[in-house]
Each structure stands twice: as C-alpha cells, then as structure tokens.
Amino acid sequence: MWLNEGMEKPKIFVTHLFLGKFLDRLKDKYDVVVWQGKDIGRSDLLRGVKGAVGIISLLTEKIDSEVMDSAGSQLKVISNYAVGFDNIDIPAATKRGICVTNTPGVLTESVAEEVIAFTLVLFRRIVEGDRFIRSGKYKGWEPDLLLGTGIKNKVMGIVGLGRIGRWTARMASALGMKVIYFNRHRDEEFEEEYSVAYHTFDHLLEKADVVSLSVPLTSETRHLISERELKLMKPTAILINTARGPIVDQTTLIRALKERWIAGAGLDVFEDESEVPEGLRSLPNTVLTPHTASATVEARVAMARIVVDNLADAIEDRQPSCLVNPDVWQQKID
C-alpha cells in the first residue's frame, strides 16, 4: 500500500507514516513515497527504496547492503527515526558513501521518566493493586494489604551513563535515592556534581536495589544480563530494561523471576517484540510496556523534526547534525 506524490523530483522513501506535517516540508523539492501499511515486508521494502536518494526508516526495519544496493548508487542518506541504529549496517553504508543519521537527545527525558515510573510501580505494587480491585477481591482497607517498598535511600544502579543514564541519575537522586553507575569510562565531574558513585559492573549488581539498563545493543552487550548477573543481584532487587531487548537473556530472566532470584522486572523491550512469551506475560512480578518508553507527544514531534532535517541536510550536501558515520563526510571532503 503506497502513498505516492509523483515521480518527477528526487525520490524519498518513508517506511512508515508519521506526523505528516513534517513530511510536507519535503514535498516542494522531493517526491515523498510513504508506505501506508502497518509493517513493511522485506519484498516491499526492497521494491520501495528503488531509485530513492533518501530513506526514512524505523528501528524495526533491517537496512542492510541488500536494501542499499536495491535503492541504487544515488542513495545519499538513511535517516533513522530512532536514537538507536542497530537495525542499519553502518559499515556497508559507509563503504557506499551513504550517510546514516539518528535522533539523539530528544528521547532522554521520556525514557528516563519511564525508568522512574517502572521503579515506583514495582516498588509500590501499583499494577498488582489495580488487578486486585478489578478482580473483585478488594473488600475494604487492611493494614497489611499489598505492602510495598519506599524508594528513599534505595540504591539505583545505572548501567551506561549516556544521556538517558545521566537524566535517570538526576531524577533518582531528586527522589532521595542513592545512585551508583557503571560505564566504560568514569565521569568524575558528574560524580561530584550529582553525588553519584562509580562501581564495577559486578559490584553494582550486588549493591543495587534497582538495576536500570541504558546501553546500546552491540556484540558486547548482547545478553549482558544472564544467569551469572541475575544471581549476583539481590533477591529484593528489580531489573529495568528500556534499552534493547537482546541485552537481557529473556529465557533466563523468566526463570529468575519465577524462582525469585530477583523480585521483579520492568520491561519496555523484548528479544522478539513480535511475540512476547506467555511465560513472561503471565508473571505477576513484571510490568510490561510495548516499547513505548519514548512515546510522548513532545518526543515524537522532536524526532520527526530531526529526522527530516537530517535527511534534507545530507541530500543538499550539508553535514547532518546527527551523523552516525562521520567517516562518510570526511570521504566527501577528501
């Protein structure tokens, strides 16, 4: 299913319709072809990109060398509507002189808010309380009913001190939590400014009441959290993943939650987002959201603006502000 503005101008292919007023900005100069279905299949993707000078993609689409070659040698930019870009073969794009861009910074507050929301919902057993009432079990106040845990003085352990990790640290600290973090590189200035402490990865897992994952998906972080790591955590601790699903070994996590190695989990992402396993969905000590940690009106508007700006800049030979593979631009200069 296609929405096509004609084929007289350079072609832009968009894999999913979003906030049309931003796409309208492109229509004076470009023919904007938008896939109108829910999810684009591989064959439609390969056909749709043919002849495009620019592609606007979602993180759910695999943009590899086959897609790039199907588009043709005139392809100048892949503008990803996401902060992450693990769906794109960056070396393949760089080899072909194709700019890859993303939308960093604008999701920071939204995702950090979801981390704090998961923390409060799990510690205070809010979802359990909602289910309890809806099931008809509530008959009146009881002093020991659904006792939760306060967050003041609890330890928030943040794995990955990027933009989201830093904002999470600030919010957790403001709520009276003690904040520790692990990152490949220490930031002593941030530690001093926000009273945050650096710990080794294993020590963080042992100390934290909340372990929040804020790292990109790479070969090094795939299944970063598995049996060894889950068994290092406190039995009263909770795990929060708003980053990428495969960072956590989901099968082992289900076992850990069933056997109470840890107290609970808040998950916004999953190993296979098309099929969240029943074993995870049925657990009472989980809170699950459908990859919506960044889903605020403010974030989506900002993402749409940046993705269009990135695309237009690259096509019109201006260096995009959010260029993932700067070597491409250096090649152009050289």
N, C-alpha and C positions, 0 to 999 in steps of 0.2 A: 504494500500500500504506500503510495508516494504522493507527496505534495511538491509540485514542480512549477517554478516560476518562469520556465522557458529556458532555452539553451543558447542564447546569443552572447552572453557575457561569461567570464571565467566562472567555473562551477565550484560551489561549496556544497559538500555533502554532510548532512547532520543526521546522526544515527537515532536521535530521539527528539521529539518536540519538547521545547522548554521555553517558558517566558518569551513569547513571540515578539514582544516589543523590542527586545534586544536583537533578535534576528532581523527585524525590519530595518535596522541600521545598515545591514549589509546589502539590502536589495537594490539600492541605486547602482552599485558597482558590480554586483555578482548575481549569478543565478543560484538561488538557495534551494537545494533539493533536500526535503526533510522526510525521513521515514516516519510514517504515521501509525504503524502498528505498535504493539506493546513492547515486544523484544524482537530485534532483528536477527534473523538466522544467518548462518555463515554464507550461504549462496547469495542471499540478498545483499549482504554487506559487500561481498566481492564485486557484485554487479553494480551496486550503488556508487562505489567510490571511483568507478572508471571515469577518467578524464578530469577528476577534481584537482584543483590547486590547493584546496584546504579541506580538512576533515575535522568536524567537531564530534568527539567520541565520549562515551561514558566508560566508567571503570569496568562495566560488565562485558565490554567487547574486547576481544583479543585482537590487537592490531600488530600483526607480525609482518615478516618480509613478504609473505604471500599477498596480504592486503595492500602493502605499499607498492608492490610490483603490479598488482591489478589496477591500482589508481593510475600509474604511469609516471614517467620521468618528470612531468610538470608539477607533481605534488611538492608543495613547499612547506606545509605545516600540518601537524596533528595537534589540535588544541583540545586537551583532555578536560572534561567537565568534572574535575576531582582534584584533590590535593595529591593523592597517590597516583603512581603511573606504572605500577607493576603489570598492568594489562598491555603495555606497549613494549615492543622490543627496541630498546634505546640504541644499542649498538647497530642494529640494522638500519634504523632511521639516520643515525649519524653517518654511517657509511654511504647512504644515498643523498646526503646533504639536506635532510628533512628536519626542520625544527620541531621539537616536541615541547609543549608548554603545559602548565598545570595552574591550579588556583590556590596557592598557599596563602595562609594568613587569615582569610575571611571565615574559615570554619573554626578557628581556635576557640572562641568563647562558647560556641554552641556545643562542641564536643566536650569541652571541659565541664560545662553545665550538666551534661548527661552523666559524666563520671560522678559528680557530686549527687545527682539525682539517684543513680543506682545505689550509692553508698547509703543515702538516707532511707530509700525504700527497703533495702535489705536489712539494715540495722534496726529499723523501726517496724519491720514486718507489715508494711502498708498493703502490699498485694495480698498477703495472707489474710489480713483483716477484711479487705474487700470481698475476697472469696468466702470468708466465714459468714459475712452478713448475707451475701447473695444466695448462699446455700440454705438459708433459713435457720442456721444454728444459733444465732445471737438472740438471747432471751433477756438480756439486761447486763448492767455493769458488774464486773467481778474484779477484785483487786489484783489477781494474778493472771488475768486473761491476756494472752499474746504479748508477754513481756518482751520488749526489745532491748536494744543496746544504744546508749548515747554515744555521740561521736566526739565529744570534748575529750581532749588528751589521748584519743586513739591515734595510732600511727598510720599515716597514709604513705605507702611506698610506691613511688612512681618509677617505672622502668622506661627510660627515654625522656631526656629533658629538652625536647624541642619546643615549638611554640605551644602546643597543646599541653605538654607536660608542665611547662612553666606556669601557664594560666591555671591549671589544676592545682599546682602547688600554692599559688596565691589564694585561690578560693578556699582550699582546705585549711590553710593557715588562718584565714579570716574567721573560719568556723571553730577555731580552737583546737584543730588537730595538729599533731606533731608531724612534720614532713621529712621524709628521707627519700633519696633518689639514687638510681644507678644510671650511669651514662658512659659511653665510651671515653668521653673527655669530661673532667671535672670543670665546674664553673664556680670558682671560689668567690667571685664577686657576687654572684646570685645567692650563694650560700649565706654570705654575710648580710646581704640586703634583706633577705626574707627568712632568716633563721632556719635554713634548710641544711640538712646534713647528708653528705655523700657516704654511701655504703657500697661494699662489694655486692654483686648480684645475689650470691647465696645468703649473705648476712641480711640483706633487705628482705628476702623471702622469709627468713626465720623471725624477723622483728616486726614486720608489718601486720596491722590488722586489716588493711585494705591493700591489695596489690593491683595497681592500675597499669595497663599496658599501653604505651604511647610510642611504639616503634614501627618503622615501615616493614613491609614484608620483603625479606631478602633470603638468599640461601642460608645465611647465618641465623636469621630469626625464625625460620620455619620450624614449628614445634619447639620453640624456645621454652614453652611450658609443657612439660610432660610428666611422667611418673616421678622422676627424681625431684623435680622442682615442686610439684604438688605436695610431696611428702615432707619437704622442708618447711612448708607453710604451717602456721598454727591451725589447730582444729577449729578455732573460733574465727579464723580469717575468711575474707571473701575475695574473690578474683573478679576483676572487671576488665573486659576487653572491648574497647571501642576502636581498635586499630584495624587489624585484618584477621579473618577467621583462622587461617592456617598457622598463625603464630602459636595457637594452642592446639595440642593433641586432643581433639574433641572426644574420641573414644575413651581415652584415659581420664579425661575430665568427668565424663558421665560416671565412671566407676568411682572416682574420688568423691563426687557428690553423693552417690548412693551409699558409699561406705563411710561417709563423714570424715574423710581426711581433712576436708575444709568445710566451712559452714555454709557457703553459698557462692553463687556466681551471678554477675550481671553481664549479659552478652548482647552486643548490638551487631556482631558479625559472626559468621559461621564458616566452617570449612567448605560446605556446599550449600550456598544460600538458596538454591532451588529446592532443597529437600533437607530441612532441619529434622534430625532424627527424633522419633517418638520418645526414645529413651531420655532425651534432653527436655522435650516439651512436657513430659509427664512429671518431672521432678518438682516438688513443692518448694525447694530451696534455690530456685532460679528465677530471675526476672529477665525476660527476653524481649528485645525490640528489633524490628525489621530493618536494620541498617539505616536508622533514622537519627543517629546522634547529631548529624549536621543539619537536620531538617527543620530549620527555622526560615521564616519568610526573609528575614534580613540576610541570612547566609546565602540562600538560593539566589536572591537578587544580585548580591555581590559577586557570586560565582558566575552568573550569566554575563554580567558586565565585563568581568576579567577575561572570560573565555572568548568573547567576541573581540575585545581589544587585542588579546594575544594573537588571534588569527589574522586580524586586519594588519597589525604591525608586521608580522612575518611576511605576509603576501606583498606588502607595499615596501619591503626592504628596510623596515625599521626594526631594530633589535627588540624583541618582546621583553617585557619586564620580568616575566616568569618563565624564562627559558631553562629547560631541564638539561639540555645538552649543549652547553656553550661552545664546545669544540666546533659545532656546525657553523657558528657565526665567525669564529676565527678562520675557518676554511674560506668563508666568503671574503673576508678581509684580505687574506693571503692570496 
